[in-house]
Amino acid sequence: MNKVLKEISKGMNLEDNLPVYGKYLADLYNRSAAVELAMDYYTYYEMLEDRGKKDKNLQRYAEVISGIIGNVLTQKQTGDGRNRAVTEIDGIRNEIYRKVDGLAAYADIFSRYEYVSNRCEYLFKDTNLGDDYSDEEFTREIMQYIFSDEDNTVINGKISEIIAEIPLRMTKSKFFQLLSEGLTVYNQTDRQTVDDFVYVLKSSSMLILPEQTEDFQDLHEIYMYAKNMNYDTITESQFRDLEQKLKYAADHIEEETGLYMMLQGIVNKIYAMLNCMPYVSYEQENVACSIRILQAVNEAFNNGEYKTLSDDITESFGALEGVPERLYSKISSVEYGLDTVREQYMDKISGTNEEKFFRELYITRYLLSDSLFIDLAAVREGFEQVKGKSESVDIRLYVEQKRDELIGELTRFFHENRKIVNRSVMALILSRLPVFFNNITEIQDYVFHSVSNCTNKAEKAAVVEIIKCIINEI
C-alpha cells in the first residue's frame, strides 16, 4: 500500500492504483466501524431497557437502527435496500444533531443564569469578608495565581478564567470597543473561521435560542422563569426555587447529552458501514465476529424482552479486544491519500463512479472521527472545493459586517434584559476574546479596578468565594 500511495502522489498508474487504495481504505473503515458498533450496540441495548419505553423518540430511533442492522448490515444488502437505509440513517442523524444543538443552547443559557444566581446567594448569607480582607491583597492573590505558570497558553487561559468571574464594571461603549478590537484578530483568517467564532459568541450569549419544541418544554419553562425574575427584589424563597430549577436543568442536560452522544456514535458507525458496504467483503474474522454480536443483540431487541446474551456471544467481545487500536493505527498511516485524491485528481475522476466512491470515503472519514456532530453538508462541500480556490470575500470587510451585526443584536439584548444578566453576558464574551492586555500592569489595573469598584456586598462576597475556589482548585 505504501508503494501504491507513492505512485498515486506522483500521478502514476492511477487507473489501477485509485481503486486499489479506495477498496483498501474502505475495508479498514468498515472493520473499524463494525467492531466499535458491536461494542456500542450492546451498551445501547442495555440502556434501552431503562429509557426506551419512556422516550418515544428513543424508541423510534431504536426501531429504525434495529431494522437497518437486522435487514441491511448483517444481510449485506446493497442496491435499493442500502440506499433507503442511508436516507433513513441520515434523517435520524440530523434529528439527533438538532436535539443536541438545542441542549447545548440551553446549557449556555443556564450557565449565564447560574452566574446571576451565584451573585444573588450572598443576599441571604453573611457578606463579611473578614478583617484581613483588602482589595489590594485580593488582587495580589489573583496575579500570583495567573503568573504561577510560565506557559503563555496556560497564563492566557487563567486570565480568561478570571475575567469571566470578577465583577464587571465598564460602560457598554468600552465593552463594544474591546469586542471590536478582539474581532480584528480574525482579519487574517477566512470566512468560515469568522463564522465559527461569531457563532460561539452568539450561542454562549443567549442570542441564539432553541426552538420551542415538546422535547425542551421543561427547559423552556425554567428559562422563562429565570428570565422574568426581578433580581433587584428577589426573595430568599425565590432564590432557592431558582437554584433548584437550575440544578435540575443542569442534571437533565448532562444526562440527555450523554445519551444522545452515545446514540450519535452508533448512528455514525452504521452510516460508515453503509457507505463502505458496496466496496468490501466480510471475510475478515473481526468483522464476522462483530456481525455475530450485532445479530444476537438485534434478535434480543426484536423479541421485545431484555435478556442476557449467550456465553459464546459474550466471549466474542474478547476476540475484539485491542482491535480498534490496531485498526486506528493502520487507518492513520494511509488516510492522507484521500486528501491527495481530492486535491490533485478530481478533474480526472469527475463524473465517474470513482468520484462517488471517494466522496463516500471522505464522508466516512469524518463519520469515524471524534467530531460526532460534524456537519456532513459542510464535509461534502469541502470535498468538492478545488485546492487553492481563492476567498471571494474581502475578509476585513466581512469581519466588520459580522461585528456590526453582533453589536446590533447585543444592543437589543441589553435593552431587553436586566443589568445583572447583561453583565453575565458581557463577562463571558470578554473571556472568549483574544487576551486584550498589553502587559502585566494592565492586567493588574483591570483586576483591581473591577474589584474595588464593586460596591454590591453580596456580589463581591460571591466573587471572592468563587475566585478563591478557582485559585485553590476546589
C-alpha positions in Angstrom: 0.0 0.0 0.0 2.9 2.4 0.7 4.0 1.7 -2.9 0.5 2.4 -4.2 0.3 5.7 -2.3 3.7 6.8 -3.5 2.6 6.2 -7.1 -0.7 8.0 -6.5 1.2 11.0 -5.2 3.3 11.0 -8.4 0.3 10.5 -10.7 1.4 7.1 -11.8 -0.8 4.2 -12.9 -3.9 5.9 -11.4 -6.4 3.7 -13.3 -5.2 0.7 -11.2 -4.0 2.4 -8.0 -7.0 4.5 -7.2 -9.5 1.6 -6.9 -6.9 -0.5 -5.0 -6.3 2.3 -2.5 -10.0 3.1 -2.2 -11.0 -0.5 -1.5 -8.2 -0.9 1.0 -9.3 2.1 2.9 -13.0 1.2 2.7 -12.1 -2.2 4.2 -10.3 -0.6 7.1 -13.1 1.9 7.7 -15.7 -0.9 7.6 -13.8 -3.1 10.0 -13.3 -0.2 12.4 -17.0 0.8 12.3 -18.2 -2.8 12.7 -16.0 -3.6 15.7 -16.9 -0.4 17.6 -20.6 -0.7 16.6 -20.8 -4.2 18.1 -19.5 -2.9 21.4 -21.6 0.2 21.5 -24.8 -1.5 20.3 -24.8 -3.9 23.2 -24.4 -1.0 25.7 -27.3 0.8 23.8 -29.4 -2.4 24.1 -29.0 -2.4 27.9 -29.7 1.3 28.1 -33.0 0.9 26.2 -34.3 -1.4 29.0 -34.3 1.7 31.3 -35.1 4.5 28.9 -36.6 3.2 25.7 -40.2 2.7 26.9 -40.4 6.2 28.4 -38.9 8.1 25.5 -40.9 7.8 22.2 -38.2 9.3 20.1 -35.6 7.0 21.6 -37.8 4.0 20.9 -38.4 5.2 17.3 -34.7 5.6 16.7 -34.1 2.1 18.2 -36.6 0.5 15.8 -35.0 2.2 12.7 -31.5 1.2 13.9 -32.6 -2.3 14.6 -34.2 -2.6 11.1 -31.1 -1.4 9.4 -28.8 -3.7 11.4 -31.0 -6.7 11.0 -32.1 -6.3 7.4 -29.3 -4.5 5.7 -25.9 -4.6 7.5 -26.0 -8.2 8.7 -27.6 -9.3 5.4 -25.0 -7.5 3.4 -27.6 -5.7 1.3 -26.6 -3.4 -1.5 -28.7 -1.6 -4.1 -32.0 -0.1 -3.2 -32.1 -1.5 0.3 -28.8 0.0 1.2 -29.8 3.4 -0.4 -33.0 3.5 1.6 -31.0 2.8 4.8 -28.6 5.6 4.0 -31.6 8.0 3.7 -33.1 6.8 7.0 -29.9 7.0 9.0 -29.1 10.4 7.6 -32.5 11.6 8.7 -32.0 10.2 12.3 -28.5 11.7 12.4 -29.9 15.2 11.6 -32.7 14.8 14.2 -30.1 13.9 16.9 -27.9 16.8 15.8 -30.8 19.3 16.3 -31.6 17.8 19.6 -28.1 18.1 21.0 -27.7 21.5 19.5 -30.8 22.6 21.4 -29.4 21.0 24.6 -26.1 22.9 24.1 -28.0 26.2 23.7 -29.9 25.7 26.9 -26.6 24.8 28.7 -25.2 28.1 27.6 -28.4 29.9 28.7 -28.4 28.3 32.2 -24.6 29.0 32.6 -25.4 32.7 32.4 -28.3 32.4 34.9 -26.0 30.3 37.2 -23.6 33.3 37.1 -26.5 35.5 38.2 -27.7 33.1 40.9 -24.2 32.8 42.4 -24.1 36.6 42.8 -27.5 36.6 44.5 -26.6 33.9 47.0 -24.9 36.3 49.5 -28.0 38.4 49.7 -29.1 35.7 52.2 -25.7 34.9 53.7 -23.2 36.8 55.8 -21.3 39.1 53.4 -18.5 39.9 55.9 -15.2 39.3 54.0 -13.1 39.3 57.2 -10.9 41.9 58.9 -7.9 40.8 57.0 -9.5 41.3 53.5 -8.4 44.1 51.3 -8.8 44.7 47.6 -5.1 45.1 47.2 -4.3 41.7 48.8 -7.0 40.0 46.8 -5.6 41.5 43.6 -2.2 40.2 44.5 -3.6 36.7 45.1 -5.2 36.8 41.7 -2.0 38.0 40.0 0.1 35.3 41.7 -2.4 32.7 40.5 -2.3 33.9 36.9 1.5 34.0 36.7 2.3 30.9 38.8 2.9 29.2 35.5 5.4 30.1 32.8 3.5 28.7 29.8 1.8 31.6 27.9 -1.1 29.4 26.9 -1.8 28.5 30.5 -1.4 32.1 31.6 -3.9 33.3 28.9 -6.3 30.6 30.0 -6.2 31.8 33.6 -6.7 35.4 32.5 -9.8 34.4 30.6 -11.0 32.3 33.6 -10.6 35.4 36.0 -12.2 37.8 33.5 -15.3 35.6 33.4 -15.8 35.8 37.2 -14.6 39.2 38.5 -17.2 41.9 38.9 -17.8 43.6 35.5 -17.6 47.4 35.8 -17.4 49.1 32.5 -19.6 51.0 30.1 -21.3 49.4 27.2 -19.3 51.6 24.8 -16.0 50.4 26.4 -17.3 46.8 26.1 -18.1 47.2 22.4 -14.7 48.8 21.8 -13.0 45.7 23.3 -15.3 43.4 21.3 -14.4 45.3 18.1 -10.7 45.2 18.8 -10.9 41.5 19.6 -12.6 40.6 16.3 -9.8 42.3 14.3 -7.6 39.4 15.0 -9.7 37.4 12.6 -8.8 39.8 9.7 -6.1 37.4 8.8 -8.3 34.2 8.7 -11.1 33.1 6.4 -14.9 33.4 6.4 -15.5 30.0 7.9 -13.3 30.8 10.9 -15.0 34.1 11.4 -18.4 32.5 11.2 -17.4 29.8 13.7 -16.1 32.3 16.3 -19.1 34.7 15.9 -21.5 31.7 16.3 -19.7 30.7 19.5 -20.1 34.2 20.9 -23.8 34.4 19.9 -24.7 30.9 21.2 -23.0 31.5 24.6 -24.6 34.9 24.9 -28.2 33.8 24.6 -28.5 35.4 21.2 -29.4 32.0 19.6 -32.3 30.4 21.4 -33.5 26.8 20.8 -36.8 26.2 19.1 -39.7 25.7 21.5 -40.5 22.1 21.0 -42.1 19.4 23.1 -38.6 17.9 23.7 -37.5 21.1 25.5 -40.7 22.1 27.3 -39.3 21.7 30.8 -36.1 23.6 30.0 -38.0 26.4 28.3 -40.2 26.9 31.3 -37.1 27.2 33.5 -35.6 29.6 31.1 -38.7 31.8 31.2 -38.8 31.6 35.0 -35.2 32.8 35.2 -35.6 35.5 32.5 -38.6 37.0 34.2 -37.2 37.1 37.7 -36.6 40.5 39.2 -33.1 40.1 40.7 -33.2 43.5 42.3 -36.0 42.4 44.6 -35.5 38.6 44.7 -36.6 36.9 47.9 -34.9 34.0 49.6 -37.7 31.6 48.6 -37.5 32.7 45.0 -33.7 32.3 45.1 -33.9 28.8 46.5 -36.5 27.9 43.9 -34.3 29.3 41.1 -31.3 27.4 42.5 -33.3 24.2 42.5 -34.6 24.7 38.9 -31.1 25.5 37.6 -29.7 22.3 39.2 -32.5 20.2 37.7 -31.8 21.8 34.3 -28.0 21.1 34.5 -28.5 17.5 35.5 -31.1 16.9 32.8 -29.0 18.4 30.1 -26.0 16.4 31.2 -27.9 13.1 31.2 -29.7 13.8 27.8 -26.5 15.0 26.2 -24.6 11.9 27.3 -27.4 9.7 26.0 -27.6 11.3 22.6 -23.8 11.5 22.2 -23.7 7.7 22.5 -26.6 7.3 20.1 -25.0 9.6 17.6 -21.8 7.5 17.8 -23.9 4.4 16.9 -25.6 6.2 14.1 -22.3 7.4 12.6 -20.8 3.9 12.7 -23.9 2.5 10.9 -23.7 5.3 8.4 -20.0 4.5 7.8 -20.7 0.8 7.3 -23.4 1.6 4.8 -21.1 3.9 2.9 -18.4 1.2 2.7 -20.7 -1.8 2.1 -20.6 -1.9 -1.7 -16.8 -2.0 -1.8 -15.8 -4.5 0.9 -16.1 -8.2 1.8 -16.9 -9.6 5.2 -14.2 -12.3 5.2 -12.1 -10.7 8.0 -12.6 -12.5 11.3 -13.1 -9.4 13.4 -15.9 -8.2 11.1 -17.5 -11.7 11.2 -17.2 -11.7 14.9 -18.8 -8.2 15.1 -21.7 -9.3 12.8 -22.4 -12.3 15.1 -22.7 -9.9 18.1 -24.9 -7.5 16.2 -27.2 -10.3 15.1 -27.5 -11.6 18.6 -28.3 -8.2 20.2 -30.6 -7.4 17.3 -32.5 -10.6 17.8 -32.9 -9.9 21.5 -34.1 -6.4 20.8 -36.7 -7.6 18.2 -38.0 -10.2 20.7 -39.1 -7.2 22.9 -37.6 -8.5 26.1 -34.3 -7.8 27.7 -32.2 -11.0 28.1 -28.6 -11.8 28.9 -26.6 -12.8 25.8 -25.3 -16.4 25.5 -21.8 -17.2 26.7 -20.4 -17.7 23.1 -21.6 -14.3 22.1 -20.2 -12.5 25.2 -16.9 -14.4 24.7 -16.8 -12.8 21.2 -16.1 -9.5 22.8 -12.8 -10.9 24.0 -11.8 -11.5 20.4 -12.3 -7.8 19.6 -10.0 -6.6 22.4 -7.3 -4.3 21.1 -8.7 -4.4 17.5 -9.9 -0.8 17.4 -6.5 0.5 18.4 -4.7 -1.6 15.7 -7.2 -0.5 13.0 -6.8 3.1 14.1 -3.0 2.9 13.6 -3.4 1.4 10.1 -6.0 4.0 9.1 -3.9 6.9 10.3 -0.9 5.7 8.2 -2.8 5.7 4.9 -5.7 8.2 5.3 -3.7 11.1 3.9 -4.2 9.6 0.4 -7.8 10.8 0.5 -6.5 14.4 0.5 -4.1 13.6 -2.3 -7.0 12.3 -4.4 -9.3 15.2 -3.6 -6.7 17.9 -4.2 -4.9 16.5 -7.3 -7.1 14.2 -9.2 -10.8 15.3 -9.0 -10.6 16.5 -12.6 -9.6 13.0 -13.7 -12.4 11.2 -11.9 -15.1 13.9 -12.0 -18.5 12.4 -13.1 -17.3 8.8 -12.7 -18.2 6.1 -10.2 -14.8 6.7 -8.6 -15.8 10.2 -7.7 -18.8 8.9 -5.8 -16.7 6.2 -4.2 -14.1 8.7 -2.9 -16.7 11.2 -1.8 -18.3 8.4 0.4 -14.9 7.5 1.7 -14.2 11.2 2.5 -17.5 11.4 4.4 -16.8 8.2 6.2 -13.5 9.6 7.4 -15.5 12.3 9.3 -18.2 9.9 10.5 -15.5 7.9 12.3 -13.7 10.9 13.7 -14.1 12.3 17.2 -16.4 15.0 15.9 -19.7 13.2 16.5 -21.9 16.1 15.3 -19.8 17.4 12.3 -22.0 18.9 9.6 -21.9 16.4 6.7 -23.2 19.1 4.3 -20.0 21.1 5.0 -17.9 18.0 4.6 -19.5 17.3 1.2 -18.9 20.9 0.2 -15.3 20.6 1.3 -14.8 17.6 -0.9 -16.0 19.5 -3.9 -13.8 22.5 -3.4 -10.7 22.8 -5.6 -7.4 23.2 -3.8 -6.2 26.8 -3.8 -9.7 28.2 -4.6 -9.4 31.9 -3.6 -11.6 33.5 -1.0 -14.2 35.6 -2.9 -14.9 37.8 0.1 -12.8 40.7 1.4 -12.2 39.2 4.8 -11.6 42.6 6.6 -15.0 43.9 5.4 -16.6 40.6 6.2 -15.3 40.8 9.8 -16.7 44.4 10.1 -20.1 43.2 8.8 -20.2 40.4 11.3 -19.1 42.8 14.1 -21.9 45.3 13.3 -24.5 42.5 13.2 -23.2 41.2 16.6 -23.2 44.6 18.2 -26.7 45.3 16.9 -28.0 42.0 18.4 -26.2 42.6 21.7 -27.6 46.1 21.9 -31.1 44.8 21.6 -30.4 42.0 24.1 -29.1 44.5 26.7 -32.2 46.7 26.2 -34.5 43.7 26.9 -32.7 42.1 29.9 -31.8 43.1 33.4 -28.4 44.6 34.2 -27.1 41.6 36.2 -27.9 39.3 33.2 -26.3 41.7 30.8 -23.1 41.8 32.9 -23.0 38.0 32.9 -23.1 38.0 29.1 -20.5 40.8 28.8 -18.1 39.0 31.2 -18.4 35.8 29.2 -17.8 37.5 25.8 -14.7 39.3 27.2 -13.4 35.9 28.5 -13.8 34.4 25.0 -12.0 37.2 23.1 -8.2 37.1 22.5 -6.5 38.5 25.6 -6.6 42.3 25.2 -4.0 43.3 27.7 -0.5 44.5 26.6 1.4 44.0 29.8 1.2 42.7 33.4 0.4 46.2 34.7 -2.7 46.5 32.6 -4.0 43.1 33.9 -3.4 44.2 37.5 -5.1 47.5 37.0 -8.1 45.8 35.3 -8.5 43.3 38.2 -8.1 46.0 40.9 -10.5 48.4 39.2 -13.1 45.7 38.8 -12.9 44.5 42.5 -12.5 47.9 44.1 -15.4 49.5 42.2 -17.8 46.7 43.1 -20.0 48.2 45.9 -22.5 45.4 45.9 -21.6 43.5 49.0 -23.4 40.3 48.0 -21.8 40.2 44.6 -18.3 41.0 46.0 -18.6 38.2 48.6 -19.7 35.7 46.0 -16.9 36.7 43.6 -14.3 36.4 46.3 -15.5 32.9 47.2 -15.7 31.8 43.6 -12.2 33.0 42.7 -10.7 31.6 45.9 -12.2 28.3 44.9 -10.6 28.6 41.5 -7.2 29.6 42.9 -7.3 26.7 45.4 -8.7 24.3 42.8 -11.7 23.4 44.9 
